């Protein structure tokens, strides 16, 4: 029973890992880009508000 289980698990595992990697990489890149853009927007908004307050 252990041999067929291993044989059945081996072909399914690489496919699962490949799918997760292919789906994870773009999502991870997009998430990182969103986080970086959000940080930049927050910094820009903070500086802009501070600048406007200083000018006003």
CHARMM internal coordinates of N, CA and C (Angstrom, degrees):
IC EDIT
DIST 1 N 1 CA 1.4773
DIST 1 CA 1 C 1.5241
ANGL 1 N 1 CA 1 C 111.30
DIST 1 C 2 N 1.3456
ANGL 1 CA 1 C 2 N 115.89
DIHE 1 N 1 CA 1 C 2 N -32.72
DIST 2 N 2 CA 1.4681
ANGL 1 C 2 N 2 CA 118.55
DIHE 1 CA 1 C 2 N 2 CA -177.26
DIST 2 CA 2 C 1.5347
ANGL 2 N 2 CA 2 C 110.93
DIHE 1 C 2 N 2 CA 2 C -69.86
DIST 2 C 3 N 1.3515
ANGL 2 CA 2 C 3 N 117.22
DIHE 2 N 2 CA 2 C 3 N -35.36
DIST 3 N 3 CA 1.4752
ANGL 2 C 3 N 3 CA 120.02
DIHE 2 CA 2 C 3 N 3 CA -177.96
DIST 3 CA 3 C 1.5398
ANGL 3 N 3 CA 3 C 110.65
DIHE 2 C 3 N 3 CA 3 C -65.74
DIST 3 C 4 N 1.3563
ANGL 3 CA 3 C 4 N 120.19
DIHE 3 N 3 CA 3 C 4 N -49.91
DIST 4 N 4 CA 1.4746
ANGL 3 C 4 N 4 CA 118.96
DIHE 3 CA 3 C 4 N 4 CA 178.81
DIST 4 CA 4 C 1.5149
ANGL 4 N 4 CA 4 C 112.13
DIHE 3 C 4 N 4 CA 4 C -63.46
DIST 4 C 5 N 1.3124
ANGL 4 CA 4 C 5 N 116.98
DIHE 4 N 4 CA 4 C 5 N -35.04
DIST 5 N 5 CA 1.4758
ANGL 4 C 5 N 5 CA 119.40
DIHE 4 CA 4 C 5 N 5 CA 178.34
DIST 5 CA 5 C 1.5272
ANGL 5 N 5 CA 5 C 110.30
DIHE 4 C 5 N 5 CA 5 C -62.28
DIST 5 C 6 N 1.3338
ANGL 5 CA 5 C 6 N 116.19
DIHE 5 N 5 CA 5 C 6 N -45.93
DIST 6 N 6 CA 1.4689
ANGL 5 C 6 N 6 CA 120.34
DIHE 5 CA 5 C 6 N 6 CA 179.62
DIST 6 CA 6 C 1.5320
ANGL 6 N 6 CA 6 C 109.52
DIHE 5 C 6 N 6 CA 6 C -62.59
DIST 6 C 7 N 1.3422
ANGL 6 CA 6 C 7 N 115.86
DIHE 6 N 6 CA 6 C 7 N -43.10
DIST 7 N 7 CA 1.4776
ANGL 6 C 7 N 7 CA 119.53
DIHE 6 CA 6 C 7 N 7 CA -179.39
DIST 7 CA 7 C 1.5301
ANGL 7 N 7 CA 7 C 110.05
DIHE 6 C 7 N 7 CA 7 C -63.18
DIST 7 C 8 N 1.3235
ANGL 7 CA 7 C 8 N 116.96
DIHE 7 N 7 CA 7 C 8 N -41.13
DIST 8 N 8 CA 1.4705
ANGL 7 C 8 N 8 CA 120.02
DIHE 7 CA 7 C 8 N 8 CA -178.81
DIST 8 CA 8 C 1.5398
ANGL 8 N 8 CA 8 C 110.27
DIHE 7 C 8 N 8 CA 8 C -71.68
DIST 8 C 9 N 1.3285
ANGL 8 CA 8 C 9 N 117.26
DIHE 8 N 8 CA 8 C 9 N -33.80
DIST 9 N 9 CA 1.4699
ANGL 8 C 9 N 9 CA 120.26
DIHE 8 CA 8 C 9 N 9 CA -179.27
DIST 9 CA 9 C 1.5330
ANGL 9 N 9 CA 9 C 111.17
DIHE 8 C 9 N 9 CA 9 C -73.23
DIST 9 C 10 N 1.3283
ANGL 9 CA 9 C 10 N 116.84
DIHE 9 N 9 CA 9 C 10 N -37.29
DIST 10 N 10 CA 1.4639
ANGL 9 C 10 N 10 CA 120.12
DIHE 9 CA 9 C 10 N 10 CA -176.14
DIST 10 CA 10 C 1.5339
ANGL 10 N 10 CA 10 C 112.60
DIHE 9 C 10 N 10 CA 10 C -58.99
DIST 10 C 11 N 1.3405
ANGL 10 CA 10 C 11 N 119.95
DIHE 10 N 10 CA 10 C 11 N -49.38
DIST 11 N 11 CA 1.4715
ANGL 10 C 11 N 11 CA 118.06
DIHE 10 CA 10 C 11 N 11 CA -179.53
DIST 11 CA 11 C 1.5270
ANGL 11 N 11 CA 11 C 113.50
DIHE 10 C 11 N 11 CA 11 C -68.01
DIST 11 C 12 N 1.3356
ANGL 11 CA 11 C 12 N 117.67
DIHE 11 N 11 CA 11 C 12 N -31.60
DIST 12 N 12 CA 1.4703
ANGL 11 C 12 N 12 CA 120.18
DIHE 11 CA 11 C 12 N 12 CA -177.60
DIST 12 CA 12 C 1.5317
ANGL 12 N 12 CA 12 C 110.69
DIHE 11 C 12 N 12 CA 12 C -77.13
DIST 12 C 13 N 1.3232
ANGL 12 CA 12 C 13 N 118.43
DIHE 12 N 12 CA 12 C 13 N -35.41
DIST 13 N 13 CA 1.4677
ANGL 12 C 13 N 13 CA 121.03
DIHE 12 CA 12 C 13 N 13 CA -176.71
DIST 13 CA 13 C 1.5380
ANGL 13 N 13 CA 13 C 112.68
DIHE 12 C 13 N 13 CA 13 C -61.94
DIST 13 C 14 N 1.3463
ANGL 13 CA 13 C 14 N 119.82
DIHE 13 N 13 CA 13 C 14 N -49.36
DIST 14 N 14 CA 1.4756
ANGL 13 C 14 N 14 CA 119.09
DIHE 13 CA 13 C 14 N 14 CA 179.66
DIST 14 CA 14 C 1.5257
ANGL 14 N 14 CA 14 C 111.32
DIHE 13 C 14 N 14 CA 14 C -60.57
DIST 14 C 15 N 1.3395
ANGL 14 CA 14 C 15 N 117.49
DIHE 14 N 14 CA 14 C 15 N -39.30
DIST 15 N 15 CA 1.4663
ANGL 14 C 15 N 15 CA 119.93
DIHE 14 CA 14 C 15 N 15 CA 179.39
DIST 15 CA 15 C 1.5274
ANGL 15 N 15 CA 15 C 109.71
DIHE 14 C 15 N 15 CA 15 C -62.61
DIST 15 C 16 N 1.3131
ANGL 15 CA 15 C 16 N 116.65
DIHE 15 N 15 CA 15 C 16 N -44.45
DIST 16 N 16 CA 1.4643
ANGL 15 C 16 N 16 CA 120.33
DIHE 15 CA 15 C 16 N 16 CA 179.98
DIST 16 CA 16 C 1.5261
ANGL 16 N 16 CA 16 C 110.07
DIHE 15 C 16 N 16 CA 16 C -62.50
DIST 16 C 17 N 1.3278
ANGL 16 CA 16 C 17 N 115.89
DIHE 16 N 16 CA 16 C 17 N -46.43
DIST 17 N 17 CA 1.4678
ANGL 16 C 17 N 17 CA 119.26
DIHE 16 CA 16 C 17 N 17 CA -179.28
DIST 17 CA 17 C 1.5319
ANGL 17 N 17 CA 17 C 110.31
DIHE 16 C 17 N 17 CA 17 C -62.83
DIST 17 C 18 N 1.3369
ANGL 17 CA 17 C 18 N 115.98
DIHE 17 N 17 CA 17 C 18 N -42.02
DIST 18 N 18 CA 1.4772
ANGL 17 C 18 N 18 CA 119.39
DIHE 17 CA 17 C 18 N 18 CA -179.74
DIST 18 CA 18 C 1.5320
ANGL 18 N 18 CA 18 C 109.98
DIHE 17 C 18 N 18 CA 18 C -62.87
DIST 18 C 19 N 1.3339
ANGL 18 CA 18 C 19 N 116.43
DIHE 18 N 18 CA 18 C 19 N -43.95
DIST 19 N 19 CA 1.4702
ANGL 18 C 19 N 19 CA 119.93
DIHE 18 CA 18 C 19 N 19 CA -179.64
DIST 19 CA 19 C 1.5304
ANGL 19 N 19 CA 19 C 109.92
DIHE 18 C 19 N 19 CA 19 C -63.36
DIST 19 C 20 N 1.3408
ANGL 19 CA 19 C 20 N 116.46
DIHE 19 N 19 CA 19 C 20 N -45.98
DIST 20 N 20 CA 1.4625
ANGL 19 C 20 N 20 CA 119.67
DIHE 19 CA 19 C 20 N 20 CA -178.35
DIST 20 CA 20 C 1.5284
ANGL 20 N 20 CA 20 C 109.89
DIHE 19 C 20 N 20 CA 20 C -63.31
DIST 20 C 21 N 1.3394
ANGL 20 CA 20 C 21 N 116.90
DIHE 20 N 20 CA 20 C 21 N -41.64
DIST 21 N 21 CA 1.4703
ANGL 20 C 21 N 21 CA 119.80
DIHE 20 CA 20 C 21 N 21 CA 179.68
DIST 21 CA 21 C 1.5256
ANGL 21 N 21 CA 21 C 110.70
DIHE 20 C 21 N 21 CA 21 C -64.58
DIST 21 C 22 N 1.3509
ANGL 21 CA 21 C 22 N 116.21
DIHE 21 N 21 CA 21 C 22 N -45.15
DIST 22 N 22 CA 1.4705
ANGL 21 C 22 N 22 CA 119.48
DIHE 21 CA 21 C 22 N 22 CA -177.55
DIST 22 CA 22 C 1.5308
ANGL 22 N 22 CA 22 C 109.98
DIHE 21 C 22 N 22 CA 22 C -65.83
DIST 22 C 23 N 1.3328
ANGL 22 CA 22 C 23 N 116.92
DIHE 22 N 22 CA 22 C 23 N -36.15
DIST 23 N 23 CA 1.4670
ANGL 22 C 23 N 23 CA 119.63
DIHE 22 CA 22 C 23 N 23 CA 179.67
DIST 23 CA 23 C 1.5268
ANGL 23 N 23 CA 23 C 110.99
DIHE 22 C 23 N 23 CA 23 C -79.30
DIST 23 C 24 N 1.3269
ANGL 23 CA 23 C 24 N 115.91
DIHE 23 N 23 CA 23 C 24 N -34.00
DIST 24 N 24 CA 1.4750
ANGL 23 C 24 N 24 CA 120.20
DIHE 23 CA 23 C 24 N 24 CA -177.04
DIST 24 CA 24 C 1.5227
ANGL 24 N 24 CA 24 C 111.19
DIHE 23 C 24 N 24 CA 24 C -70.74
DIST 24 C 25 N 1.3378
ANGL 24 CA 24 C 25 N 117.59
DIHE 24 N 24 CA 24 C 25 N -45.15
DIST 25 N 25 CA 1.4635
ANGL 24 C 25 N 25 CA 120.35
DIHE 24 CA 24 C 25 N 25 CA -173.56
DIST 25 CA 25 C 1.5360
ANGL 25 N 25 CA 25 C 112.24
DIHE 24 C 25 N 25 CA 25 C -56.60
DIST 25 C 26 N 1.3458
ANGL 25 CA 25 C 26 N 120.36
DIHE 25 N 25 CA 25 C 26 N -50.54
DIST 26 N 26 CA 1.4796
ANGL 25 C 26 N 26 CA 118.27
DIHE 25 CA 25 C 26 N 26 CA 179.61
DIST 26 CA 26 C 1.5249
ANGL 26 N 26 CA 26 C 111.81
DIHE 25 C 26 N 26 CA 26 C -66.15
DIST 26 C 27 N 1.3236
ANGL 26 CA 26 C 27 N 116.91
DIHE 26 N 26 CA 26 C 27 N -40.19
DIST 27 N 27 CA 1.4794
ANGL 26 C 27 N 27 CA 120.16
DIHE 26 CA 26 C 27 N 27 CA -179.70
DIST 27 CA 27 C 1.5264
ANGL 27 N 27 CA 27 C 108.83
DIHE 26 C 27 N 27 CA 27 C -63.09
DIST 27 C 28 N 1.3572
ANGL 27 CA 27 C 28 N 116.40
DIHE 27 N 27 CA 27 C 28 N -43.20
DIST 28 N 28 CA 1.4652
ANGL 27 C 28 N 28 CA 120.44
DIHE 27 CA 27 C 28 N 28 CA -179.94
DIST 28 CA 28 C 1.5310
ANGL 28 N 28 CA 28 C 109.99
DIHE 27 C 28 N 28 CA 28 C -63.26
DIST 28 C 29 N 1.3317
ANGL 28 CA 28 C 29 N 116.65
DIHE 28 N 28 CA 28 C 29 N -43.36
DIST 29 N 29 CA 1.4783
ANGL 28 C 29 N 29 CA 120.64
DIHE 28 CA 28 C 29 N 29 CA 179.75
DIST 29 CA 29 C 1.5252
ANGL 29 N 29 CA 29 C 109.61
DIHE 28 C 29 N 29 CA 29 C -62.95
DIST 29 C 30 N 1.3382
ANGL 29 CA 29 C 30 N 116.64
DIHE 29 N 29 CA 29 C 30 N -45.13
DIST 30 N 30 CA 1.4659
ANGL 29 C 30 N 30 CA 120.81
DIHE 29 CA 29 C 30 N 30 CA -179.68
DIST 30 CA 30 C 1.5240
ANGL 30 N 30 CA 30 C 110.03
DIHE 29 C 30 N 30 CA 30 C -64.12
DIST 30 C 31 N 1.3281
ANGL 30 CA 30 C 31 N 116.39
DIHE 30 N 30 CA 30 C 31 N -41.63
DIST 31 N 31 CA 1.4738
ANGL 30 C 31 N 31 CA 120.05
DIHE 30 CA 30 C 31 N 31 CA 179.77
DIST 31 CA 31 C 1.5283
ANGL 31 N 31 CA 31 C 110.15
DIHE 30 C 31 N 31 CA 31 C -62.86
DIST 31 C 32 N 1.3355
ANGL 31 CA 31 C 32 N 116.38
DIHE 31 N 31 CA 31 C 32 N -44.29
DIST 32 N 32 CA 1.4652
ANGL 31 C 32 N 32 CA 120.14
DIHE 31 CA 31 C 32 N 32 CA 178.97
DIST 32 CA 32 C 1.5286
ANGL 32 N 32 CA 32 C 110.30
DIHE 31 C 32 N 32 CA 32 C -63.68
DIST 32 C 33 N 1.3342
ANGL 32 CA 32 C 33 N 116.71
DIHE 32 N 32 CA 32 C 33 N -42.77
DIST 33 N 33 CA 1.4733
ANGL 32 C 33 N 33 CA 120.44
DIHE 32 CA 32 C 33 N 33 CA 179.03
DIST 33 CA 33 C 1.5299
ANGL 33 N 33 CA 33 C 109.61
DIHE 32 C 33 N 33 CA 33 C -62.72
DIST 33 C 34 N 1.3334
ANGL 33 CA 33 C 34 N 116.73
DIHE 33 N 33 CA 33 C 34 N -42.84
DIST 34 N 34 CA 1.4698
ANGL 33 C 34 N 34 CA 120.01
DIHE 33 CA 33 C 34 N 34 CA 179.74
DIST 34 CA 34 C 1.5296
ANGL 34 N 34 CA 34 C 110.02
DIHE 33 C 34 N 34 CA 34 C -63.18
DIST 34 C 35 N 1.3366
ANGL 34 CA 34 C 35 N 116.63
DIHE 34 N 34 CA 34 C 35 N -41.82
DIST 35 N 35 CA 1.4699
ANGL 34 C 35 N 35 CA 120.29
DIHE 34 CA 34 C 35 N 35 CA -179.83
DIST 35 CA 35 C 1.5260
ANGL 35 N 35 CA 35 C 109.85
DIHE 34 C 35 N 35 CA 35 C -63.65
DIST 35 C 36 N 1.3260
ANGL 35 CA 35 C 36 N 116.89
DIHE 35 N 35 CA 35 C 36 N -44.37
DIST 36 N 36 CA 1.4700
ANGL 35 C 36 N 36 CA 120.45
DIHE 35 CA 35 C 36 N 36 CA -179.00
DIST 36 CA 36 C 1.5285
ANGL 36 N 36 CA 36 C 110.30
DIHE 35 C 36 N 36 CA 36 C -65.64
DIST 36 C 37 N 1.3351
ANGL 36 CA 36 C 37 N 116.52
DIHE 36 N 36 CA 36 C 37 N -43.69
DIST 37 N 37 CA 1.4653
ANGL 36 C 37 N 37 CA 119.83
DIHE 36 CA 36 C 37 N 37 CA 179.90
DIST 37 CA 37 C 1.5274
ANGL 37 N 37 CA 37 C 110.12
DIHE 36 C 37 N 37 CA 37 C -64.94
DIST 37 C 38 N 1.3300
ANGL 37 CA 37 C 38 N 116.19
DIHE 37 N 37 CA 37 C 38 N -39.71
DIST 38 N 38 CA 1.4715
ANGL 37 C 38 N 38 CA 119.64
DIHE 37 CA 37 C 38 N 38 CA 179.23
DIST 38 CA 38 C 1.5259
ANGL 38 N 38 CA 38 C 109.85
DIHE 37 C 38 N 38 CA 38 C -63.08
DIST 38 C 39 N 1.3316
ANGL 38 CA 38 C 39 N 117.10
DIHE 38 N 38 CA 38 C 39 N -43.07
DIST 39 N 39 CA 1.4797
ANGL 38 C 39 N 39 CA 120.55
DIHE 38 CA 38 C 39 N 39 CA 178.81
DIST 39 CA 39 C 1.5242
ANGL 39 N 39 CA 39 C 110.23
DIHE 38 C 39 N 39 CA 39 C -62.67
DIST 39 C 40 N 1.3202
ANGL 39 CA 39 C 40 N 116.05
DIHE 39 N 39 CA 39 C 40 N -43.83
DIST 40 N 40 CA 1.4624
ANGL 39 C 40 N 40 CA 119.81
DIHE 39 CA 39 C 40 N 40 CA 179.74
DIST 40 CA 40 C 1.5293
ANGL 40 N 40 CA 40 C 110.38
DIHE 39 C 40 N 40 CA 40 C -63.58
DIST 40 C 41 N 1.3344
ANGL 40 CA 40 C 41 N 117.14
DIHE 40 N 40 CA 40 C 41 N -43.55
DIST 41 N 41 CA 1.4725
ANGL 40 C 41 N 41 CA 120.23
DIHE 40 CA 40 C 41 N 41 CA 179.05
DIST 41 CA 41 C 1.5187
ANGL 41 N 41 CA 41 C 110.37
DIHE 40 C 41 N 41 CA 41 C -61.99
DIST 41 C 42 N 1.3437
ANGL 41 CA 41 C 42 N 116.61
DIHE 41 N 41 CA 41 C 42 N -42.19
DIST 42 N 42 CA 1.4718
ANGL 41 C 42 N 42 CA 120.13
DIHE 41 CA 41 C 42 N 42 CA 179.78
DIST 42 CA 42 C 1.5277
ANGL 42 N 42 CA 42 C 109.44
DIHE 41 C 42 N 42 CA 42 C -62.43
DIST 42 C 43 N 1.3417
ANGL 42 CA 42 C 43 N 116.20
DIHE 42 N 42 CA 42 C 43 N -44.52
DIST 43 N 43 CA 1.4676
ANGL 42 C 43 N 43 CA 119.55
DIHE 42 CA 42 C 43 N 43 CA -179.92
DIST 43 CA 43 C 1.5253
ANGL 43 N 43 CA 43 C 110.47
DIHE 42 C 43 N 43 CA 43 C -63.41
DIST 43 C 44 N 1.3391
ANGL 43 CA 43 C 44 N 116.47
DIHE 43 N 43 CA 43 C 44 N -43.41
DIST 44 N 44 CA 1.4778
ANGL 43 C 44 N 44 CA 120.07
DIHE 43 CA 43 C 44 N 44 CA -179.68
DIST 44 CA 44 C 1.5238
ANGL 44 N 44 CA 44 C 109.62
DIHE 43 C 44 N 44 CA 44 C -63.48
DIST 44 C 45 N 1.3285
ANGL 44 CA 44 C 45 N 117.34
DIHE 44 N 44 CA 44 C 45 N -44.89
DIST 45 N 45 CA 1.4643
ANGL 44 C 45 N 45 CA 120.62
DIHE 44 CA 44 C 45 N 45 CA -179.74
DIST 45 CA 45 C 1.5235
ANGL 45 N 45 CA 45 C 110.19
DIHE 44 C 45 N 45 CA 45 C -62.40
DIST 45 C 46 N 1.3416
ANGL 45 CA 45 C 46 N 116.53
DIHE 45 N 45 CA 45 C 46 N -42.46
DIST 46 N 46 CA 1.4731
ANGL 45 C 46 N 46 CA 120.00
DIHE 45 CA 45 C 46 N 46 CA 179.29
DIST 46 CA 46 C 1.5213
ANGL 46 N 46 CA 46 C 110.33
DIHE 45 C 46 N 46 CA 46 C -61.41
DIST 46 C 47 N 1.3237
ANGL 46 CA 46 C 47 N 116.21
DIHE 46 N 46 CA 46 C 47 N -48.31
DIST 47 N 47 CA 1.4655
ANGL 46 C 47 N 47 CA 119.81
DIHE 46 CA 46 C 47 N 47 CA -178.52
DIST 47 CA 47 C 1.5245
ANGL 47 N 47 CA 47 C 110.07
DIHE 46 C 47 N 47 CA 47 C -64.74
DIST 47 C 48 N 1.3450
ANGL 47 CA 47 C 48 N 116.82
DIHE 47 N 47 CA 47 C 48 N -40.60
DIST 48 N 48 CA 1.4671
ANGL 47 C 48 N 48 CA 120.44
DIHE 47 CA 47 C 48 N 48 CA -178.96
DIST 48 CA 48 C 1.5205
ANGL 48 N 48 CA 48 C 110.25
DIHE 47 C 48 N 48 CA 48 C -64.15
DIST 48 C 49 N 1.3481
ANGL 48 CA 48 C 49 N 116.50
DIHE 48 N 48 CA 48 C 49 N -45.07
DIST 49 N 49 CA 1.4726
ANGL 48 C 49 N 49 CA 119.85
DIHE 48 CA 48 C 49 N 49 CA 179.74
DIST 49 CA 49 C 1.5239
ANGL 49 N 49 CA 49 C 109.73
DIHE 48 C 49 N 49 CA 49 C -63.48
DIST 49 C 50 N 1.3409
ANGL 49 CA 49 C 50 N 116.61
DIHE 49 N 49 CA 49 C 50 N -42.90
DIST 50 N 50 CA 1.4670
ANGL 49 C 50 N 50 CA 119.40
DIHE 49 CA 49 C 50 N 50 CA 179.53
DIST 50 CA 50 C 1.5254
ANGL 50 N 50 CA 50 C 110.38
DIHE 49 C 50 N 50 CA 50 C -63.53
DIST 50 C 51 N 1.3385
ANGL 50 CA 50 C 51 N 115.67
DIHE 50 N 50 CA 50 C 51 N -42.52
DIST 51 N 51 CA 1.4648
ANGL 50 C 51 N 51 CA 119.89
DIHE 50 CA 50 C 51 N 51 CA 179.54
DIST 51 CA 51 C 1.5250
ANGL 51 N 51 CA 51 C 110.81
DIHE 50 C 51 N 51 CA 51 C -62.50
DIST 51 C 52 N 1.3236
ANGL 51 CA 51 C 52 N 116.91
DIHE 51 N 51 CA 51 C 52 N -44.40
DIST 52 N 52 CA 1.4739
ANGL 51 C 52 N 52 CA 120.19
DIHE 51 CA 51 C 52 N 52 CA -179.81
DIST 52 CA 52 C 1.5241
ANGL 52 N 52 CA 52 C 109.85
DIHE 51 C 52 N 52 CA 52 C -64.08
DIST 52 C 53 N 1.3257
ANGL 52 CA 52 C 53 N 115.89
DIHE 52 N 52 CA 52 C 53 N -40.44
DIST 53 N 53 CA 1.4664
ANGL 52 C 53 N 53 CA 119.06
DIHE 52 CA 52 C 53 N 53 CA 179.43
DIST 53 CA 53 C 1.5281
ANGL 53 N 53 CA 53 C 110.12
DIHE 52 C 53 N 53 CA 53 C -63.23
DIST 53 C 54 N 1.3344
ANGL 53 CA 53 C 54 N 115.65
DIHE 53 N 53 CA 53 C 54 N -41.41
DIST 54 N 54 CA 1.4695
ANGL 53 C 54 N 54 CA 119.32
DIHE 53 CA 53 C 54 N 54 CA 179.34
DIST 54 CA 54 C 1.5255
ANGL 54 N 54 CA 54 C 110.12
DIHE 53 C 54 N 54 CA 54 C -64.46
DIST 54 C 55 N 1.3541
ANGL 54 CA 54 C 55 N 115.57
DIHE 54 N 54 CA 54 C 55 N -44.74
DIST 55 N 55 CA 1.4657
ANGL 54 C 55 N 55 CA 118.64
DIHE 54 CA 54 C 55 N 55 CA -179.13
DIST 55 CA 55 C 1.5239
ANGL 55 N 55 CA 55 C 110.70
DIHE 54 C 55 N 55 CA 55 C -66.18
DIST 55 C 56 N 1.3583
ANGL 55 CA 55 C 56 N 116.50
DIHE 55 N 55 CA 55 C 56 N -43.51
DIST 56 N 56 CA 1.4658
ANGL 55 C 56 N 56 CA 119.63
DIHE 55 CA 55 C 56 N 56 CA -179.54
DIST 56 CA 56 C 1.5410
ANGL 56 N 56 CA 56 C 108.69
DIHE 55 C 56 N 56 CA 56 C -72.68
END
COOR INIT
IC SEED 1 N 1 CA 1 C
IC BUILD
